[in-house]
Amino acid sequence: MSARIVVGYTATDAGADALSLGVRLARATDAALDLVVVLPSEERSVITPPNASYDRYLEEQAEAWLAQASERVVDGVAHETHVRRAESFAEGLLDSAHEYGASLIVVGAANGGLRGRHRLGTVASELLHSADVPVALAPEGTRRIDPTSGVSRITAAIGLRPGADVLLDESIALAKATGAELRLVSLVALDLPAGLAGNESAAQHADEVYVHVRAALPKGIKADSVVALGDSIEDAVSHLSWEPSELAVVGSSRLAQPRRLFLGSTAAKMLHELPVPMIVVPRTHGSHSAGAPSRRGAEEGERA
């Protein structure tokens, strides 16, 4: 059975951004798409009694939106459309991911964000603090990128905290699936009081992780390692080079419950300046990480 990706769709620019990123990821990884519109469940309305005719109108409108979205899916990408009822949009997407066996949920930025930047809305925030599958955030303007452009590079944010092997595993797996180059960015020297972490330790850590990852990569997949420098996380991210078809991958905060997301302070700061989609991976996500050799990891939220 092929991998599946759930796209949280709305008839907005944010929905178009999520759809574009979902199509690009599905095409690059040979996955199938599930386009999902979530409507309020009947139980949500405690003041206004249910209206059957209005509910039918909402269902028909949602189906029409999904039909329009389907027309924008490029040839060769298998996809299905779904209208779901749930207490919240995020809950509906999580239920969809569980039911369809999806390995990723894709959502867009909140309306009003700057082009090429992330602005978290209610749905994304709820997912980033509760999901048990990776969540991909599409920044404003993603819809303008050619969905057939693929993925040119995977950038994994590397920290000093141990126990986050899963992020490296997920990043390597994504590089394998897409054929993209893998870039390891060490953030450990940033935004810390003097003396807690220096450039030398950051470079040493980055080199150690790089050697390990190189041994795990298949032939034909390139890897690189860099240390991001700056006065703050935002400053460092803004000075890194970013390709239009790149993806950033970060891990959930150490404060997250096992197999759950909790957006840490480092990732939140990165989002302010990050011009490319970000994928946030839950702690201990993925069966392939079980039994993996211990290595100093890629925990992004060491200071959550």
N, C-alpha and C positions, 0 to 999 in steps of 0.2 A: 504494500500500500504506500502510495506516495505521501510525502510530507504535506501538511496543510497549514495555511496561514489565514487567520481571521482578520478581516479589515472592518473596523468600525466606521460605517459610512453614514454621512449626512449630506444633504443637498446644499452644501456650503463650500467655501474655498478650503476649509480645513478637511472636509470630507474628500475633496478632490486631491488634496495633498496626500492623505492617507492611502487613497486608491492608487495614486501614481507610485508611491513607494512600495505598496503591496505587490503591484504588478511587476515592478523592477526586481524585487526580491524573489518572487515566484518564478519569474523567467530565468533568473540567474542560478537558482537552486533546483529547478525542475519540480517545484511544488505546485499544489493546487490552491486556489483561493476560495474562501467563503466570505462573500460580501454580506454584511449583517447590518440591518437597520433595527434599532431597539425602540419599541414604543412603550409608553407607560402601561403597567399592568392595571387591571381593573381594581385591584385591591388598593392602589395608590390613592384613588379618589374617595375620600371620606366625607367631603363637603358636598360635592356635586354627584348625584346618582349617575350610574352608567347610562349612556345614550347609545343604543344599538346602531342608529343611523350614522352617528358621528364616528363610532368605532369603525364601521365599514368604510367611511370616507378616509380615515387615517390609514387603514390597511391598504386601500386602493392607491392612496398617495405614496405610501412607502414602496409599494410594488412598482409604481411608475418611476420613482427615483432610482430604484435598483435596476430597472430596465435601461434607464439612461446610463447608469454606471457600467452595466455590462457592455454597452456599445463602445466604451473607452478601454476595455481590456484588449490588449494586443493579441493577435493570432498566436496560437500555440500555447496559451496559458489556460489550463482547465479552470473553470470556476462555477460556483453555484451561488444563488442568492437566497437570503433568508430574512423573514420578518419575525422578530421575537418580542414577547412581552416580558417585562421585568420591572422590579422595583426601581432600578437605576440603569443608566446606559452601561456603566462599568460592569454591573452584575450580569447584564444580558450578554456582554462580550465574554466574560469569564465562563458563564454557563455554555456559551457557544463553543469556546475553545475546548472545554472538557468533553462536550458531546461529540464534536467532530474530530477530536484527537489532534488539535492544532498544536504546533510547536512554537507559535509566535502570534502575538496580537499587535496590530498596527493601528495607531490613531494619529490624528493631526493635531497641530497646535491650536490654541484657542484663537478665536477671531480677534483681530486687532493687533496681532503681533507684527514685528518688523520683518520685512522680507529677508528670508534666509536665516531667521532666528526662531528660537523656541519661546513659546509663551504658554505655560501650563494652564489648562482649564480644569474644570471640576472632574471630568471623566479621566483625563490623563493623571491627575493627582491621585484620584481614588485607586486607579490601577497600579500606580507606582508605590502604593502603600498597602497593597492587598493581593496582588496577582501571584499565582504560583507557576506561571509560565513567563518567558521573556516578553518584554513589551518594547516595541519600536516606536519612536516618536518622530514624526515627519515635520520638520520646520516649515514655516510659511514659505510658499513659493516652490515647494517640491514638485508641484503639478507642472511646472514649466520645464522640468528636466525630462529629457527623452527617456521613456520607460524601457527602451531597448538598449540603453547605454551600459547596462550591467553594473557591476561593482568593481571599481578599480583598485581599492585598497581598504583593508580592515585595520583600524587603529584601536588597540586595546590599552586602556589606562592602567598602569601598573603602580601598585603601592608596596610598602614594605611589610604589611601585615601578612602573616602566614594563614593557611587554611582556606584560601580562596582559589584553589586549583581549578575549580569549575570554570572560572572566567577564561583562563587560558585554554582549557579544553574546548569551550564553546567558540572562542575566537579562532582556534586552529581548525575546528570543524567547519566554521563558516568560510574560512579561507579555502579549505579543500573543496567545499561545495560550489563556491563561486569562481575559483581559480584566481582570486585576488591576491595581491601582495599583502603581507601582514606587517604592520608597524607597531612596535611596543614603545609606548611613551611612559617614562617614569615621572611621576608627579611628587615623589617623596620629599624633594628639597623645597617645595613651594609653601608659601603661606604659613610658615612655622617660625616660632621665636628663634632667635640666634642661638646656635649651638645644638639644637635638637636634631637637625639633619643637614648635612652639607652636600655640596655638589659631588664631592668625591665618593661618598657612600651611595648617592643616587646613581652615579655612573657605574659603580661596582655592582650594585643590585641589578641594574638594567642589563649589564653584560652577562651576569649569571643566568637570568631568565632567558636572554637571547640564545645562549648556548643550548639550554634545555629545549627551547622551542625549535631551534634549527634541527635538532636530532629527531623531532617528532614530525616535521613537515615532509610531505612527499616531494619527489623530484618535480621541478617545474614551478614550485611555489616559493617565492622570494620572501625573505624576512629582513627587517631592519629594526634597530633599536636606537632611541634618542632620549635625551633628558630634557624635559621642558623647563625652561627657566623664566622667572618673572617675579615681580613684586607680590603677585597674588595669583590664585588659580585662574581668574579671568584674564589677567595680563598674560600669563603663560600660554593659555589656549589661543588668545588672539594673535600671538606671535608665531604659532605653528603654521605650517603650510597645510592647506586643506584642498583636496581635489573635489570637483563637483559631484563625482560618483562615489565618494568615499562614505564609509560607515564608521561611527565610533561605537565601541562596546565597553561598557562599564559593569561592575558588579554591584550588587545590593549592599547596603550598609551592614556592618557586623551586628547592628542592633536588630536586624530583621530576624523574625522567627524562621526556623528551617523551612526551606521550600516556599518562602514568601519574599516579596519585594519590600524594601523600605529605602526610599531614596535618601542617600547620605548627603552631607553638606558639600563634599567635593563634586559629586555629580550635579548637584543643584547649581553650584557656582559655574561649572563647565557649561551648563545649558545657557547661561547668560550670553556667552560669546560663541558657542559652537554653531558653525554655519552648515553642518551636515546632520543627517539623521543619527540619533543615538538609540542603541539597543541596551536595555538594562536587564541583567540576568539575575534571577533569584539565587539566594544561597542554596547550595547543594542541589541545584537543578540538574536534571539529566542523569540517566542511568549509566551513561558511559564514563561518568566521572568516578563512579564507585571503584575502589581498588586502585585508583591512579596513584603513582608514586608521589610521595609528599614533596612539595616544592614551595618555596616562598612565593607568595601569590600576588594576585591581581585585584585585591580588594580596593575598590575605589573609595569606600566610605569609611576609612579608618578614623576619621574625625567627625563622624555623623553626630 
